[in-house]
Amino acid sequence: MPRLLLYTDLSARYGSTFTALAGQRLLLEQQGIFMPFLLSDFGVPSHSRLWAYANKLQECPPEDITKMLQELQHLADEGRDILLYCASVRPVLHQNVLNRLRHIPALKSYQLHMLFTLGRMACGVEQDIRRIQYRRGAMPPLSAMIDLVRRRYLVADLLVLANEECGNDRVDVVVDNSVSCVDKGDPALLEKVFSRLGCPTPESIPPRSIAGLASQRNAHFVTLLGTQNNQWPPIDEAAVIQRLQRQEAGGSFEAWLASPSAVRAQALEREQEVLPRLVELAACSAEDLCMPPALYPHMPHSVCSALTEREARDFVAVLPSEARAALQRLLAQNISVLSSEERLLASVLVPEALCRPEPLLTVLTLAYNQARYIGEAIESVLAQQTDFPVEHIIVDHCSTDGTQDIITAYAEKHTSIRPVLLPRRTGNGVNVQALFSRCRSKYAALCDGDDYFTDPLKLQKQVDFLEAHPECSLCFHPVDVVYEDGSPSRVFPPVDILPGGIRKFYTLKDLLFTNLIQTNSVVYRWRFREGLPEWFDASLIPGDWYWHLLHAETGLIGYLQDHMAVYRRHATSLYATAEVDHVTHRGVHGLNELRAYSVCNRHFRGRYAKDFQQLAFGVFADLLHIYIETEDNTLFEQACSLCPDFARGFLAHLDM
């Protein structure tokens, strides 16, 4: 009978164990054990993302999870013994995975085995905090650290679940009684794990993650490699960590304490509650799993002092040549958003970048899965004929269709292109924040990754206009709207929606009547040259209208009559449904629009309250229509709760 092996490592050394498993994949296959597609989580290969997404797989899983499941299905169809491994301690996630696996027909004949490596939970908490600090570049809040403690000590519940699902005879536990929080790899521990899998023991493989660094300063250096959340140009982080580990091996480095005393006190309290039950379930001694003295609450919390120039030079000297060259370019490309420590590194590596003048105009592009279009957008910017320097910043929000490869290929050939490749896809306007915070030029133009410019003099004409009219803070022009489905093209804005017809200048008040500016037609006199203010809301939808309003707040809006760009309409466009059925569109985007009206109303301190109220009326009317048609008042109630003042105004004018 084929076996499905689920291995969960809950020790502080899971990084080295997982790296060894991935590195010995061929050896495991020779022993008849096969692993589906592995994903790297900050240098540690595993199947952990399957656990994270198990309860969402009926929706639309990410492409990498889909690939993993396809390989799993293929192995199951062939009747292979399958190994999946993760580092999650949460029983609910394990239950979700088991439920999902049971829905794969080919796995119904499999015998389920679960293997666990248990270490000292307090050491695991310490490593959890270090990893979060590494990912974010800052310590997590105290409440989040306390929650990490709570999760770590769910391990007894997890063992109970394993026994219920598999039976006691098919649950195995390996105990790692190391008192260290630093994961340097352990041949003895690997021997235990591989022997449970029926395989020869490999040599100890050092981890490729921050978990294998003892020095707080070295771990901090690794965080600086991910300069401002940008993965371009790529840096071989594993090679850098390996160099730093060699440096540590030649000196005396004591592991630092990332967790504050309050967190360790909470862990000690939880340990006293859980340890007796866990010892019984794991058949080990309390001494094997209890908190080591080095982590007791009275031990002082380590604080990393400010980086010095000497330390920066020593770090640069340790870097492999390829990593040094990539870091030089990374720092130079992101100079406007560097932290003080990153600027210190830049002063050592690329001092000339600190004095680099900003271009007169920057083209700002947001991209996501636009491989079909992004090349034409970039070419249209490169084709611009100007008597001033132009830079092109492109933020890609973790595309999976090859968009990033196209962007980087252009960037390698053209120094005017500054890619920003975000490492993960998140919401809350992270992509807008990353894009706008990097722009410090006098002027800025917008061009999304699926649109393009058609007039090579477009930017020159618009800058000349703004230079000649200092009373204007932005200018725009008509664009040709092209439909991917073959529908007849049209012009936006049509003359009949221009307040007062064709004029040379418009005002913020005109923009409140309707959003008459298509995104890739605008050039701003950029008001955020010193960086984005705290009040700027990067998450608003529609964002472009918000950005137009903020610039129109500081001056007039100029209008040029030349058609100089193309705006594509296709099925994946955010507002594709608006022209087809505005009521259905409001059912999807109405709450976002109301939130935008509310935020803008607060920003302008109620000066245009009647205008925003009128705009909100349209949304409330459509949501009320949905309520009447479907007898579902959910959206309408949410709208009233989100914008109570607008709701009261709407209801007061409603004749029912």
Long-range contacts (C-beta under 8 A, 24 or more apart in sequence): 1-109, 1-110, 1-111, 2-79, 2-80, 2-81, 2-82, 2-109, 2-110, 2-111, 3-81, 3-82, 3-110, 3-111, 3-112, 3-113, 4-81, 4-82, 4-84, 4-101, 4-107, 4-110, 4-111, 4-112, 4-113, 5-33, 5-81, 5-82, 5-83, 5-84, 5-113, 5-114, 5-115, 5-197, 6-84, 6-85, 6-86, 6-94, 6-97, 6-112, 6-113, 6-114, 6-115, 7-83, 7-84, 7-85, 7-86, 7-114, 7-115, 7-116, 7-117, 7-193, 7-197, 8-85, 8-86, 8-87, 8-88, 8-89, 8-94, 8-114, 8-115, 8-116, 8-117, 8-158, 9-85, 9-87, 9-116, 9-117, 9-193, 10-87, 10-89, 10-116, 10-117, 10-118, 10-119, 10-121, 10-124, 10-152, 10-155, 11-117, 11-118, 11-119, 11-120, 11-123, 11-124, 11-176, 11-178, 11-189, 12-119, 12-120, 12-123, 12-124, 12-126, 12-127, 12-176, 12-178, 12-180, 12-181, 12-182, 12-183, 12-211, 13-117, 13-119, 13-176, 13-178, 13-183, 13-185, 13-186, 13-189, 13-207, 13-211, 14-44, 14-87, 14-117, 14-183, 15-43, 15-44, 15-183, 15-207, 15-208, 15-209, 15-211, 15-212, 16-183, 16-184, 16-185, 16-186, 16-190, 16-204, 16-205, 16-206, 16-207, 16-211, 16-212, 17-117, 17-189, 17-190, 17-193, 18-44, 18-45, 18-46, 18-85, 18-87, 19-44, 19-45, 19-205, 19-206, 19-207, 19-208, 20-185, 20-190, 20-194, 20-202, 20-204, 20-205, 21-45, 21-83, 21-85, 21-193, 23-202, 23-205, 24-194, 24-199, 24-202, 27-199, 27-200, 27-202, 28-83, 28-197, 28-199, 31-197, 31-198, 31-199, 32-80, 32-81, 33-81, 33-82, 33-83, 33-197, 33-198, 33-199, 34-75, 34-80, 34-81, 34-82, 34-83, 35-82, 35-83, 35-84, 35-85, 36-68, 36-69, 36-71, 36-72, 36-75, 36-82, 36-84, 37-64, 37-67, 37-68, 37-71, 39-64, 39-68, 42-131, 42-134, 42-135, 42-209, 42-210, 43-207, 43-208, 43-209, 43-210, 43-237, 43-238, 43-241, 44-87, 44-207, 44-208, 44-209, 44-211, 46-85, 46-86, 46-87, 47-84, 47-85, 47-86, 48-86, 48-87, 48-88, 50-84, 50-86, 50-97, 51-86, 51-88, 51-93, 51-94, 51-96, 51-97, 52-88, 52-93, 54-93, 54-96, 54-97, 54-99, 54-100, 55-93, 55-96, 57-100, 62-400, 63-400, 64-400, 72-104, 73-104, 73-106, 76-104, 76-106, 76-107, 76-110, 77-106, 79-106, 82-110, 83-197, 89-124, 89-151, 89-152, 89-154, 89-155, 89-158, 90-151, 90-154, 90-158, 91-154, 91-157, 91-158, 91-161, 94-158, 94-161, 94-162, 95-161, 98-165, 111-170, 112-165, 112-166, 112-170, 113-166, 113-170, 113-171, 113-172, 114-162, 114-165, 114-166, 114-170, 114-171, 114-172, 115-171, 115-172, 115-173, 115-174, 115-193, 115-196, 115-197, 116-158, 116-159, 116-162, 116-171, 116-172, 116-173, 116-174, 116-282, 117-173, 117-174, 117-175, 117-176, 117-189, 117-192, 117-193, 118-155, 118-173, 118-174, 118-175, 118-176, 118-278, 118-282, 118-284, 118-289, 119-175, 119-176, 119-177, 119-178, 119-289, 120-176, 120-177, 120-178, 120-179, 120-289, 120-290, 120-291, 120-292, 121-152, 121-153, 121-155, 121-267, 121-270, 121-271, 121-274, 121-289, 121-291, 122-264, 122-267, 122-268, 122-271, 122-291, 122-292, 122-295, 123-178, 123-179, 123-180, 123-181, 123-292, 123-295, 124-152, 125-149, 125-152, 125-259, 125-263, 125-267, 126-181, 126-257, 126-258, 126-259, 126-295, 127-181, 127-183, 127-211, 128-152, 129-258, 129-259, 129-263, 130-181, 130-210, 130-211, 130-219, 130-258, 131-209, 131-210, 131-211, 133-219, 133-223, 133-258, 134-210, 134-219, 134-222, 134-223, 137-223, 137-226, 139-258, 142-260, 142-262, 142-263, 145-259, 145-260, 145-263, 146-262, 146-263, 146-266, 148-263, 149-263, 149-266, 149-267, 149-270, 150-270, 152-267, 152-270, 153-267, 153-270, 153-271, 153-273, 153-274, 155-274, 155-278, 156-274, 156-277, 156-278, 156-281, 159-278, 159-281, 159-282, 160-281, 163-281, 172-196, 173-282, 173-283, 173-284, 175-282, 175-284, 175-288, 175-289, 177-287, 177-288, 177-289, 179-292, 179-293, 179-294, 180-255, 181-255, 181-295, 182-211, 182-212, 182-213, 182-214, 182-255, 183-207, 183-209, 183-211, 183-212, 184-212, 184-214, 184-245, 185-212, 206-242, 206-245, 207-241, 208-237, 208-238, 208-241, 208-242, 209-241, 210-241, 212-241, 212-245, 213-241, 213-244, 213-245, 213-248, 214-248, 214-253, 214-254, 214-255, 214-256, 215-244, 215-248, 215-253, 215-256, 216-256, 216-258, 216-302, 216-304, 217-304, 217-311, 218-244, 218-247, 218-248, 218-253, 219-256, 220-304, 220-307, 221-315, 224-341, 224-342, 224-345, 225-323, 225-327, 225-330, 226-423, 227-327, 227-330, 227-331, 227-334, 227-338, 227-342, 228-334, 228-337, 228-338, 228-342, 228-434, 229-420, 229-422, 229-423, 229-430, 229-434, 230-330, 230-333, 230-334, 230-419, 230-420, 230-421, 230-422, 230-434, 231-421, 231-422, 231-423, 232-330, 232-333, 232-404, 232-407, 232-408, 232-411, 232-419, 232-420, 232-421, 233-326, 233-329, 233-330, 233-408, 234-326, 235-323, 235-326, 235-327, 235-330, 236-320, 236-322, 236-323, 236-326, 239-320, 239-322, 239-323, 240-319, 240-320, 240-323, 243-318, 243-319, 243-320, 244-318, 247-318, 255-294, 256-302, 256-304, 257-294, 257-295, 257-299, 257-300, 257-301, 257-302, 258-302, 259-295, 259-301, 260-301, 261-297, 261-298, 261-299, 261-301, 262-297, 264-291, 264-295, 264-296, 264-297, 264-299, 265-297, 267-291, 267-295, 268-296, 268-297, 306-341, 307-341, 307-344, 307-345, 309-344, 309-347, 309-348, 312-344, 312-345, 312-347, 312-348, 313-348, 315-345, 316-345, 316-348, 316-349, 324-349, 332-356, 333-418, 333-419, 334-420, 334-438, 336-437, 336-438, 336-439, 336-440, 336-531, 337-437, 337-438, 337-531, 358-391, 358-440, 358-441, 358-442, 359-388, 359-389, 359-390, 359-391, 359-416, 359-441, 360-388, 360-389, 360-390, 360-441, 360-442, 360-443, 360-463, 361-386, 361-388, 361-389, 361-390, 361-391, 361-441, 361-442, 361-443, 361-444, 361-445, 361-459, 361-463, 361-523, 362-390, 362-391, 362-392, 362-393, 362-439, 362-440, 362-441, 362-443, 362-444, 362-445, 362-526, 363-390, 363-391, 363-392, 363-393, 363-444, 363-445, 363-446, 363-447, 363-459, 364-393, 364-435, 364-436, 364-439, 364-444, 364-445, 364-446, 364-447, 365-392, 365-393, 365-394, 365-395, 365-435, 365-446, 365-447, 365-448, 365-449, 366-395, 366-397, 366-431, 366-432, 366-435, 366-448, 366-449, 367-394, 367-395, 367-396, 367-397, 367-399, 367-403, 367-407, 367-448, 367-449, 368-396, 368-397, 368-398, 368-399, 368-403, 368-425, 368-431, 368-449, 369-399, 369-400, 369-401, 369-403, 369-572, 370-399, 370-401, 370-403, 370-449, 370-450, 371-399, 371-401, 371-402, 371-403, 371-406, 372-450, 373-449, 373-450, 373-451, 373-452, 373-568, 374-403, 374-406, 374-407, 374-449, 374-450, 375-406, 375-410, 376-452, 377-447, 377-448, 377-449, 377-450, 377-451, 377-452, 378-406, 378-407, 378-410, 378-417, 379-452, 380-447, 380-452, 380-453, 380-454, 381-447, 381-453, 382-414, 382-416, 383-453, 383-456, 384-453, 384-456, 384-457, 384-458, 384-459, 384-460, 385-456, 385-457, 385-460, 386-459, 386-460, 386-463, 387-460, 388-463, 389-416, 390-416, 390-459, 391-416, 391-417, 391-418, 391-441, 392-416, 392-417, 392-418, 393-418, 393-420, 393-435, 393-438, 393-439, 394-418, 394-419, 394-420, 394-449, 395-420, 395-422, 395-431, 395-434, 395-435, 396-420, 396-421, 396-422, 396-449, 397-422, 397-425, 397-430, 397-431, 398-422, 398-423, 398-424, 398-425, 403-449, 427-539, 428-538, 428-539, 429-537, 429-538, 429-539, 429-540, 429-543, 430-538, 432-538, 432-539, 432-543, 433-532, 433-538, 436-528, 436-532, 436-536, 436-538, 437-531, 437-532, 439-526, 439-528, 440-526, 440-529, 440-530, 440-531, 441-526, 441-529, 442-525, 442-526, 442-529, 443-523, 443-524, 443-525, 443-526, 444-523, 444-524, 444-526, 445-520, 445-522, 445-523, 445-524, 446-519, 446-520, 446-522, 446-544, 446-547, 447-519, 447-520, 447-565, 448-519, 448-520, 450-568, 450-570, 450-573, 451-519, 451-520, 451-565, 451-566, 451-567, 451-568, 452-520, 452-565, 452-566, 453-520, 453-564, 453-565, 454-480, 454-563, 454-564, 454-565, 454-566, 455-562, 455-563, 455-564, 455-565, 457-564, 458-562, 458-564, 458-565, 459-523, 461-560, 461-562, 461-564, 462-523, 462-560, 463-523, 465-558, 465-560, 466-523, 466-525, 466-558, 469-556, 469-558, 471-555, 471-556, 472-505, 472-525, 472-555, 472-556, 472-557, 472-558, 473-524, 473-525, 473-527, 473-551, 473-552, 473-553, 473-554, 473-555, 473-556, 473-557, 474-517, 474-522, 474-523, 474-524, 474-525, 474-548, 474-551, 474-552, 474-555, 474-557, 474-558, 475-522, 475-523, 475-557, 475-558, 475-559, 475-560, 476-516, 476-517, 476-518, 476-521, 476-522, 476-523, 476-557, 476-558, 476-559, 476-560, 477-521, 477-559, 477-560, 477-561, 477-562, 477-563, 477-564, 477-565, 478-518, 478-521, 478-561, 478-562, 478-563, 479-518, 479-520, 479-521, 479-563, 479-564, 479-565, 479-566, 479-567, 480-563, 480-565, 480-566, 480-567, 481-518, 481-566, 481-567, 481-569, 482-566, 482-567, 482-568, 482-569, 483-568, 483-569, 483-570, 484-568, 484-569, 484-570, 484-571, 485-570, 485-571, 487-569, 491-563, 492-518, 492-567, 493-517, 493-518, 498-559, 502-559, 502-561, 503-559, 504-558, 504-559, 505-556, 505-557, 505-558, 505-559, 506-556, 506-557, 506-559, 507-552, 507-556, 507-557, 508-549, 508-552, 508-553, 508-557, 508-608, 509-608, 509-611, 510-557, 511-545, 511-548, 511-549, 511-552, 511-557, 512-549, 512-608, 512-611, 512-612, 512-615, 513-611, 515-542, 515-544, 515-545, 515-548, 517-544, 517-545, 517-548, 517-557, 518-565, 518-567, 519-544, 519-567, 520-565, 520-566, 520-567, 521-564, 521-565, 522-548, 524-551, 525-551, 525-554, 525-555, 527-551, 527-554, 535-603, 537-599, 540-592, 540-595, 540-596, 540-599, 541-574, 541-589, 541-592, 541-593, 541-595, 541-596, 542-574, 542-575, 542-592, 542-593, 542-596, 545-596, 546-596, 546-599, 546-600, 549-600, 550-603, 553-604, 582-622, 583-622, 583-625, 583-626, 586-619, 586-622, 586-623, 586-626, 587-622, 587-623, 587-626, 587-635, 590-619, 590-622, 590-623, 590-635, 590-639, 591-635, 591-638, 591-639, 591-642, 593-619, 594-619, 594-639, 594-642, 594-643, 594-646, 595-642, 595-643, 597-643, 597-646, 598-642, 598-643, 598-646, 612-646, 613-646, 613-649, 616-643, 616-646, 616-649, 616-650, 617-646, 617-649, 617-650, 617-653, 620-646, 620-647, 620-650, 621-650, 624-654
